[in-house]
Structure formats: structure tokens, C-alpha cells
Amino acid sequence: MKNLFALLLVSALLGCSTTHLIEVDFPAPLVPALPVEARGVFSEEFSNYRFEQTEDDRSDMTVILGEAHTDLFRTIFVVIFDNYTEAGEAASGLTLQPELLAFQYALPGETGSNFYEVWLRYRLQVRSGEQQVADWQLSGYGRAANETMQTQGAGVNGATEEALRDIGTQLAIGFAQQTDIQAWLREQNP
């Protein structure tokens, strides 16, 4: 009888829908700022992004990512540019618009591992006026150990935080190293 009750309880829990709000604080990276005026543009879809898993073969799950990844990009942009804003137009500088292309996850029970895993893929469109300067894709990966007494929310949040930090590191260190960005910077300062 106890085994039947436990089986019914596990089945009921697996069929439940869960919602995870990703909350992360990102430290400002220590990188030299570019002497460039830049403007960040975050679409409403990006700023309010919610991943909703409703496939029949997986438990329903919602991951609310909008505020967390908007804060990440904002934190990096503020540091890597001398003059950063989100208002008006970047008259002589760059306009930066990130877009989330993919959010994927794996739970410990799905992979047979002891980890929550998250993969993120972003596209950063960089423009100067009407001219496209760069169209950069960044991929991030994160994983969090399935620790004793850890909730699914803590595991998904931890893995997502690691994936976002991976994206942030690439952005902070790699932005000025992008070939298209370097070419644009040389044109601005011949």
C-alpha cells in the first residue's frame, strides 16, 4: 500500500506545472571601456521573455528569464562603453539590440546525470545609424549539481545563472575583439 501511495504521489508531482523566476545579480566586469556612445534597445518580448514548456512527454514548466537577461546585458553595456544610454538615439555611436534565439534545459531525471543543465543562444545586432556593423551570436552553457534537498527551481536557477554568466563573460571580453567591431572602430578613429 505504501508503494502504491508513493507511486501515485510521484506521478502527481511529475504532472504538475512549475514556474521558475530567474533571479541573478551580475557583478560588473573589469574591462576597459570603449570611447563610444552606445544605446541599448530591449524589445518588450526580450524584456518579458518567458520560456513555456508544454510538450506532452515532459512536465509543464515556465521559466521567467526576461528581467535577468535584460539586467545582464545592461550591466555589461554600462561597463564596456564610455557613454551608454537606453533613451533616444545613439547619434554618433552604436545601437545594440540583443535577441534570445534559443533556451534549452535538461533535468537530472532526463539525462541520468546529477545536474540541471541550461543552454542559451543570443544574437546581438549592432548598428550605426542604418548601417549594420555586426550580427554576433553568443552561446552559453550552465549546469548546477542536483544537491540533496535542492528544489527544481534552485537547480534551474543555478544552471541558468551559469549560462548567463557565460554569455556575459563572452560579451565583456569579446565585444571589442569582434572583427566587424574592430573595423568600425578603425573607421571612427582613422
C-alpha distance (Angstrom), angle and dihedral (degrees) to the residues before:
residue distance angle dihedral
M1 . . .
K2 3.83 . .
N3 3.81 90.7 .
L4 3.81 91.6 51.1
F5 3.82 91.0 50.1
A6 3.82 91.6 48.4
L7 3.82 90.9 48.8
L8 3.81 91.8 50.4
L9 3.82 91.1 47.3
V10 3.81 92.7 50.7
S11 3.83 91.1 46.5
A12 3.80 91.0 50.7
L13 3.80 92.5 48.4
L14 3.80 92.6 48.7
G15 3.78 90.5 53.0
C16 3.80 93.5 52.8
S17 3.75 123.5 105.6
T18 3.80 116.8 -122.9
T19 3.79 131.5 -163.9
H20 3.79 122.8 -156.2
L21 3.80 122.4 -167.3
I22 3.80 108.6 -156.9
E23 3.80 109.8 -136.9
V24 3.78 118.1 -179.7
D25 3.81 136.8 156.8
F26 3.78 113.9 -146.8
P27 3.78 120.9 -155.6
A28 3.79 116.0 -133.9
P29 3.80 109.3 -105.1
L30 3.79 120.5 -122.7
V31 3.80 101.7 -122.6
P32 3.80 130.6 131.0
A33 3.78 113.7 -95.8
L34 3.78 119.8 -119.7
P35 3.82 114.1 -122.1
V36 3.81 89.7 -120.7
E37 3.77 136.3 118.4
A38 3.81 108.9 -126.7
R39 3.77 136.8 179.7
G40 3.80 125.2 -158.9
V41 3.79 119.3 -145.1
F42 3.79 117.4 -165.2
S43 3.78 115.2 -175.5
E44 3.79 118.6 -139.4
E45 3.80 88.7 -114.3
F46 3.82 90.4 54.6
S47 3.82 95.7 44.2
N48 3.81 92.4 48.6
Y49 3.81 98.7 35.7
R50 3.80 116.4 158.7
F51 3.78 123.1 179.2
E52 3.79 110.3 -147.5
Q53 3.80 119.3 -166.1
T54 3.81 110.9 -161.4
E55 3.80 102.9 150.2
D56 3.80 113.4 139.4
D57 3.81 95.0 -125.2
R58 3.84 95.0 54.7
S59 3.78 134.2 54.0
D60 3.79 114.1 -97.2
M61 3.78 111.3 -98.1
T62 3.80 135.1 171.7
V63 3.80 122.0 -160.0
I64 3.81 115.3 -166.7
L65 3.80 104.5 -152.7
G66 3.82 105.5 152.6
E67 3.79 101.5 98.4
A68 3.81 94.3 39.8
H69 3.80 97.3 53.4
T70 3.81 92.7 39.7
D71 3.82 88.5 54.6
L72 3.81 90.3 48.6
F73 3.81 94.8 53.7
R74 3.81 91.8 42.1
T75 3.83 91.6 51.0
I76 3.81 91.5 51.3
F77 3.82 95.6 43.3
V78 3.82 92.5 51.0
V79 3.81 89.7 55.5
I80 3.81 102.3 41.1
F81 3.82 96.3 50.5
D82 3.81 129.1 59.6
N83 3.78 91.2 -144.4
Y84 3.80 117.2 28.7
T85 3.79 128.6 169.0
E86 3.78 140.6 157.5
A87 3.79 95.1 -153.1
G88 3.79 130.5 84.3
E89 3.79 121.9 -12.1
A90 3.78 129.9 -44.4
A91 3.79 93.3 -119.6
S92 3.78 99.0 -167.9
G93 3.76 102.1 6.6
L94 3.76 142.9 55.6
T95 3.77 134.7 -52.9
L96 3.79 113.1 -148.6
Q97 3.80 122.7 -161.8
P98 3.80 121.1 176.2
E99 3.79 122.6 -160.5
L100 3.81 128.2 -170.9
L101 3.80 108.7 -129.8
A102 3.80 100.1 176.0
F103 3.79 142.0 9.0
Q104 3.80 117.3 -174.6
Y105 3.77 132.1 168.5
A106 3.79 141.6 -178.5
L107 3.78 126.4 -158.7
P108 3.81 123.4 -146.3
G109 3.80 93.0 -108.6
E110 3.80 91.9 53.1
T111 3.79 97.4 54.2
G112 3.77 101.5 30.8
S113 3.80 88.3 -123.4
N114 3.78 128.7 115.6
F115 3.82 93.9 -117.1
Y116 3.77 142.7 89.6
E117 3.81 107.8 -138.5
V118 3.81 132.4 -164.3
W119 3.81 130.5 -174.4
L120 3.82 122.3 -166.2
R121 3.79 129.8 -174.2
Y122 3.81 122.4 -169.3
R123 3.76 136.0 -178.4
L124 3.79 118.5 -148.5
Q125 3.78 113.8 -161.7
V126 3.79 113.0 -160.3
R127 3.80 119.7 -166.9
S128 3.77 137.4 175.3
G129 3.78 106.5 -156.1
E130 3.81 104.3 -50.2
Q131 3.82 93.5 -23.7
Q132 3.79 118.1 101.6
V133 3.78 107.2 -133.6
A134 3.80 100.5 177.7
D135 3.78 141.4 -6.9
W136 3.80 103.4 -160.8
Q137 3.80 126.9 -177.9
L138 3.79 119.7 -156.0
S139 3.80 126.1 -171.2
G140 3.78 124.8 -162.6
Y141 3.78 133.8 -170.7
G142 3.76 130.3 -165.2
R143 3.74 137.1 174.4
A144 3.77 135.8 -174.7
A145 3.79 127.3 -165.0
N146 3.78 117.4 -112.4
E147 3.78 96.0 -120.6
T148 3.78 125.8 -169.5
M149 3.79 112.0 -81.1
Q150 3.81 92.1 5.7
T151 3.78 115.1 142.1
Q152 3.78 122.8 -130.0
G153 3.81 87.9 -113.7
A154 3.80 92.3 57.3
G155 3.80 90.8 48.1
V156 3.81 94.6 48.5
N157 3.82 90.8 44.2
G158 3.81 92.0 50.0
A159 3.80 94.0 48.9
T160 3.82 91.7 45.5
E161 3.81 91.0 49.0
E162 3.81 90.1 53.4
A163 3.82 91.5 48.6
L164 3.82 91.3 49.5
R165 3.81 91.6 48.3
D166 3.82 87.9 51.5
I167 3.82 89.1 54.1
G168 3.82 91.1 45.7
T169 3.80 92.7 51.6
Q170 3.80 92.1 50.2
L171 3.79 90.9 47.7
A172 3.81 96.1 47.0
I173 3.79 95.8 44.8
G174 3.78 100.3 31.1
F175 3.81 106.1 40.8
A176 3.81 96.8 85.1
Q177 3.81 90.3 40.6
Q178 3.81 94.5 60.6
T179 3.80 109.0 114.1
D180 3.82 93.4 -132.9
I181 3.80 92.1 49.0
Q182 3.82 91.8 48.6
A183 3.81 90.4 51.2
W184 3.80 91.3 50.3
L185 3.81 91.6 48.2
R186 3.82 90.6 51.5
E187 3.83 90.0 51.6
Q188 3.82 89.8 52.7
N189 3.81 93.6 49.3
P190 3.81 107.5 30.9
